[in-house]
C-alpha cells in the first residue's frame, strides 16, 4: 500500500494525524532540517518517536540542511542521538550525513532529498548503493519523468502530492539585512509562521503572492500555488510510487488535518477498488477547497507541463 507521509507541527498534532490516517511523520529541528512545518527539539523528538512507534507508524528525521565544517560536530552529535531514539529513517541532502551515519554501529536507512536535484534514476541508484532506501523526487518533474525514474530505480520513490514548494533559498538573512539597512527592526517568530502572518511578495502582473520567511537556514521564497494531486493519483498508483507526501509548511494544523484525511480516503478507495476512486475522486477535493486560502490557488505542479527556466 502507498505510504502517506505528513509534516506535523507539534506532538499533539501527531496524535491527531495518526487518527486521520497518516503512516509516517517528518520531524526534526530547524538547525538540521530544511523547511519543517514544526520545530521539535531533542526532548520533543524523543517523545514524538515513542508516540509514533506506539501507534505502529514511522518517524523520519530531517537532517537535510546544507552544512559547513563548523556545523559537523553538532551534526555528528545529533545523528548519534537519532540512533539512540531509533528513528526509522534519516532524510539527507548533504553527503556528510551519509558519512556520519555509516560510522554508526547499526546505521539507520536514509532518504535522499536534495530538493531540485533529484531528477534521474542514476542519481537515485547512486545514493541507493550508499545507504539510501528512498529518493524524494524533485517537484519540477513531469509525470512521464516520475514514471521513468520509478521504473529504473532500485530504491523507494516519494512524490509530493500536496502543499507549497520552495522556489528560492539563500543562506543569508535577506529580509533581516534589508530591515537593518533601513534602520528598522523586524522580529521573526517561527511559531507564528502560518497563513495569517506570512510576508508575501506580490507579483502585480501575474497577481501571484509568494510567501517569504526566514529561519536558521536563511531566507525562503515559496510557490504562489499549492500542489494538489488528489484527482490525479491513478497514474502514480499504477506506477507503484511508494510514498505520497503532504507538505504542511506555512499551513495551519486544521488545514493539514483535513488534507491528510482526504488523501487517506483516496488511498483507501484505490486500494479497495480503482474504479471507486475514479468515481469519487472529484468529491475528495471539496473539503480541501472549502479551507484553501483565497490567495493560494491549486495547481498540478509540473505533472503535466514542461519546466521552463
C-alpha positions as CSV (number, residue, x, y, z in Angstrom):
1,X,0.0,0.0,0.0
2,X,1.2,3.5,-0.8
3,X,2.5,5.3,2.3
4,X,1.1,8.7,3.3
5,X,3.8,10.8,4.9
6,X,2.9,14.1,6.6
7,X,4.7,17.1,8.3
8,X,3.2,17.6,11.8
9,X,3.6,20.9,13.7
10,X,3.7,19.6,17.3
11,X,3.5,16.4,19.4
12,X,-0.3,16.9,20.0
13,X,-0.7,17.3,16.2
14,X,1.0,14.0,15.7
15,X,-1.7,12.4,17.8
16,X,-4.4,13.9,15.6
17,X,-2.7,13.0,12.4
18,X,-2.4,9.4,13.5
19,X,-6.2,9.4,13.9
20,X,-6.6,11.0,10.4
21,X,-4.7,8.1,8.8
22,X,-1.0,9.3,8.4
23,X,1.5,6.5,8.0
24,X,4.7,8.4,8.6
25,X,5.9,11.7,10.0
26,X,8.7,14.0,9.1
27,X,10.1,15.7,12.2
28,X,13.2,17.4,13.3
29,X,15.0,20.5,14.5
30,X,15.3,23.6,12.3
31,X,19.1,23.7,12.9
32,X,19.4,20.4,10.9
33,X,16.3,20.1,8.7
34,X,15.1,22.4,5.9
35,X,11.6,24.0,5.9
36,X,10.0,22.0,8.6
37,X,6.3,22.5,9.4
38,X,7.1,22.3,13.1
39,X,10.1,22.6,15.4
40,X,10.9,19.5,17.5
41,X,13.8,19.9,20.0
42,X,15.6,16.8,21.3
43,X,13.1,16.2,24.1
44,X,10.2,16.6,21.7
45,X,11.9,14.2,19.2
46,X,12.2,11.6,21.9
47,X,8.5,11.9,22.9
48,X,7.4,12.1,19.3
49,X,9.2,8.9,18.2
50,X,7.9,7.0,21.2
51,X,4.3,8.1,20.3
52,X,4.7,7.3,16.6
53,X,6.1,3.9,17.3
54,X,3.4,3.1,19.8
55,X,0.9,3.7,17.1
56,X,3.0,1.4,14.7
57,X,3.8,4.3,12.4
58,X,7.1,5.6,11.1
59,X,9.3,8.5,12.3
60,X,11.5,10.2,9.7
61,X,14.1,12.7,11.0
62,X,15.0,15.6,8.7
63,X,18.8,16.2,8.5
64,X,18.7,17.7,5.0
65,X,20.4,21.0,5.7
66,X,23.5,22.3,3.9
67,X,26.3,22.1,6.4
68,X,29.7,23.9,6.7
69,X,32.7,22.5,8.6
70,X,31.7,24.3,11.8
71,X,28.3,22.5,11.7
72,X,29.8,19.0,11.6
73,X,30.3,18.4,15.4
74,X,26.7,19.3,16.1
75,X,25.5,17.1,13.2
76,X,27.5,14.2,14.5
77,X,26.0,14.6,17.9
78,X,22.5,14.9,16.5
79,X,22.9,11.7,14.4
80,X,24.1,9.8,17.4
81,X,21.0,11.0,19.2
82,X,18.7,9.9,16.4
83,X,20.3,6.4,16.6
84,X,19.7,6.4,20.3
85,X,15.9,7.2,20.0
86,X,15.7,4.9,17.0
87,X,14.1,6.9,14.3
88,X,13.1,4.8,11.3
89,X,14.8,6.8,8.6
90,X,17.1,9.9,8.3
91,X,16.4,12.4,5.5
92,X,19.6,13.9,4.0
93,X,20.8,16.1,1.2
94,X,24.4,16.6,2.2
95,X,26.8,13.6,1.7
96,X,28.4,14.5,5.1
97,X,25.3,13.0,6.7
98,X,25.9,9.7,4.8
99,X,29.5,9.5,6.0
100,X,28.5,10.2,9.6
101,X,25.6,7.7,9.6
102,X,27.9,5.0,8.1
103,X,30.1,5.4,11.1
104,X,27.3,4.2,13.5
105,X,27.1,0.7,14.8
106,X,23.7,0.0,13.2
107,X,23.2,2.7,10.5
108,X,19.7,4.0,10.1
109,X,18.5,3.8,6.5
110,X,18.5,7.1,4.6
111,X,16.1,9.1,2.4
112,X,17.8,11.2,-0.2
113,X,16.1,14.6,-0.5
114,X,18.1,17.3,-2.3
115,X,15.1,19.3,-3.4
116,X,15.5,20.3,-7.1
117,X,18.5,17.9,-7.7
118,X,16.7,14.6,-7.6
119,X,15.9,14.3,-11.3
120,X,17.0,10.9,-12.7
121,X,17.3,7.3,-11.7
122,X,21.1,7.2,-11.9
123,X,21.2,9.6,-9.0
124,X,18.7,7.6,-7.1
125,X,20.6,4.3,-7.6
126,X,24.0,6.0,-6.8
127,X,22.7,7.0,-3.4
128,X,20.9,3.7,-3.0
129,X,24.3,2.0,-3.2
130,X,25.4,4.3,-0.4
131,X,22.7,3.6,2.1
132,X,19.6,5.4,0.8
133,X,16.4,3.3,0.8
134,X,14.4,6.1,-0.8
135,X,14.7,9.1,-3.1
136,X,12.4,12.1,-2.7
137,X,11.9,13.4,-6.3
138,X,12.2,17.0,-7.3
139,X,8.9,18.8,-7.6
140,X,9.7,20.0,-11.1
141,X,9.3,16.7,-12.8
142,X,6.6,15.7,-15.2
143,X,4.5,12.6,-14.8
144,X,6.4,10.9,-17.6
145,X,9.8,11.6,-15.9
146,X,8.4,10.3,-12.5
147,X,7.2,7.1,-14.0
148,X,10.5,6.6,-15.8
149,X,12.5,7.1,-12.7
150,X,10.4,4.7,-10.7
151,X,10.7,2.0,-13.4
152,X,14.5,2.2,-13.4
153,X,15.2,2.8,-9.7
154,X,16.4,0.3,-7.1
155,X,15.1,2.5,-4.2
156,X,11.7,3.6,-3.0
157,X,10.3,6.7,-4.6
158,X,8.5,9.5,-2.8
159,X,6.4,12.2,-4.6
160,X,4.9,15.3,-3.1
161,X,1.2,15.4,-3.8
162,X,0.1,18.4,-1.8
163,X,1.4,21.7,-0.5
164,X,3.7,24.5,-1.5
165,X,7.2,24.2,-2.8
166,X,10.4,26.2,-2.4
167,X,11.3,28.4,-5.3
168,X,14.4,30.1,-3.8
169,X,16.6,29.8,-0.8
170,X,19.5,32.0,0.3
171,X,21.6,31.2,3.4
172,X,21.7,34.9,4.0
173,X,19.1,36.7,6.1
174,X,18.0,38.9,3.3
175,X,14.9,40.2,5.0
176,X,16.6,40.9,8.3
177,X,19.5,42.6,6.5
178,X,17.2,44.7,4.4
179,X,15.3,46.0,7.5
180,X,18.6,46.6,9.3
181,X,19.8,48.7,6.3
182,X,16.6,50.7,6.7
183,X,17.4,51.1,10.4
184,X,14.2,49.2,11.2
185,X,13.7,46.2,13.3
186,X,11.9,43.1,12.3
187,X,11.0,40.3,14.8
188,X,10.6,36.9,13.2
189,X,8.7,34.4,15.3
190,X,8.9,30.9,13.9
191,X,5.9,29.7,15.9
192,X,3.7,32.2,14.1
193,X,4.7,31.0,10.6
194,X,1.2,30.3,9.3
195,X,-1.2,31.7,6.7
196,X,-2.3,34.6,8.8
197,X,1.1,36.1,9.5
198,X,3.0,35.5,6.2
199,X,5.0,38.1,4.5
200,X,4.0,37.9,0.8
201,X,5.9,39.2,-2.3
202,X,3.2,40.4,-4.7
203,X,3.7,40.0,-8.5
204,X,1.1,42.5,-9.8
205,X,1.5,41.4,-13.4
206,X,0.6,37.8,-12.7
207,X,-1.4,38.5,-9.5
208,X,0.7,36.0,-7.6
209,X,1.6,36.2,-3.9
210,X,4.8,34.4,-2.9
211,X,5.2,33.6,0.9
212,X,8.6,34.7,2.2
213,X,10.1,33.8,5.6
214,X,13.4,33.5,7.4
215,X,14.7,30.8,9.8
216,X,18.0,29.4,10.9
217,X,18.8,28.3,7.4
218,X,18.3,31.7,5.8
219,X,15.6,33.2,3.5
220,X,13.0,31.1,1.7
221,X,10.6,32.2,-1.1
222,X,7.8,29.7,-1.7
223,X,5.5,29.0,-4.6
224,X,2.3,31.1,-5.0
225,X,0.2,28.0,-5.6
226,X,-0.3,24.7,-3.7
227,X,0.2,21.4,-5.5
228,X,-3.0,19.4,-5.3
229,X,-2.9,16.0,-7.0
230,X,-5.8,14.3,-5.2
231,X,-7.7,13.9,-8.5
232,X,-4.6,12.8,-10.4
233,X,-3.3,9.9,-8.3
234,X,-4.2,7.0,-10.5
235,X,-1.0,7.0,-12.7
236,X,1.1,7.3,-9.6
237,X,-0.7,4.4,-8.1
238,X,-0.2,2.4,-11.3
239,X,3.5,3.3,-11.4
240,X,3.9,1.9,-7.9
241,X,5.1,5.1,-6.3
242,X,5.9,4.1,-2.7
243,X,5.1,7.3,-0.8
244,X,2.9,10.4,-1.1
245,X,4.0,13.4,0.8
246,X,1.8,16.2,2.2
247,X,3.8,19.2,3.0
248,X,2.1,21.4,5.6
249,X,4.7,24.2,5.7
250,X,3.0,27.5,6.4
251,X,-0.4,25.9,6.8
252,X,-2.4,25.5,10.0
253,X,-2.9,22.3,11.9
254,X,-6.5,22.3,10.9
255,X,-5.6,22.5,7.2
256,X,-3.1,19.7,7.4
257,X,-5.7,17.5,9.3
258,X,-8.3,17.9,6.5
259,X,-5.8,17.3,3.7
260,X,-4.4,14.2,5.4
261,X,-7.9,12.8,5.9
262,X,-8.8,13.3,2.3
263,X,-5.7,11.7,0.9
264,X,-6.1,8.8,3.3
265,X,-9.5,8.3,1.9
266,X,-8.2,8.5,-1.7
267,X,-5.5,5.8,-1.0
268,X,-8.0,3.6,0.7
269,X,-10.5,3.9,-2.1
270,X,-8.0,3.0,-4.7
271,X,-6.7,0.0,-2.7
272,X,-10.3,-1.2,-2.3
273,X,-11.2,-0.7,-5.9
274,X,-9.6,1.6,-8.5
275,X,-12.9,2.3,-10.2
276,X,-14.4,3.5,-6.9
277,X,-11.5,6.0,-6.6
278,X,-12.2,7.2,-10.2
279,X,-15.9,7.7,-9.4
280,X,-15.4,9.6,-6.2
281,X,-12.1,11.4,-6.6
282,X,-13.7,14.7,-7.7
283,X,-15.6,14.9,-4.5
284,X,-12.5,14.3,-2.3
285,X,-11.2,17.8,-3.1
286,X,-14.3,19.6,-1.8
287,X,-13.4,19.7,1.9
288,X,-9.9,21.0,1.0
289,X,-11.3,23.7,-1.3
290,X,-13.5,24.9,1.5
291,X,-10.5,25.8,3.7
292,X,-8.0,26.7,1.0
293,X,-6.6,30.3,1.4
294,X,-8.0,32.6,-1.2
295,X,-4.6,33.8,-2.3
296,X,-3.3,30.3,-2.9
297,X,-4.9,28.6,-5.9
298,X,-4.4,24.9,-6.6
299,X,-2.3,23.5,-9.5
300,X,-0.8,20.2,-10.6
301,X,2.8,21.4,-10.3
302,X,4.8,20.2,-13.3
303,X,3.0,16.9,-13.6
304,X,1.5,17.8,-17.0
305,X,3.7,20.7,-18.1
306,X,7.3,21.2,-19.1
307,X,9.7,23.0,-16.8
308,X,10.7,26.4,-18.2
309,X,13.9,28.0,-16.9
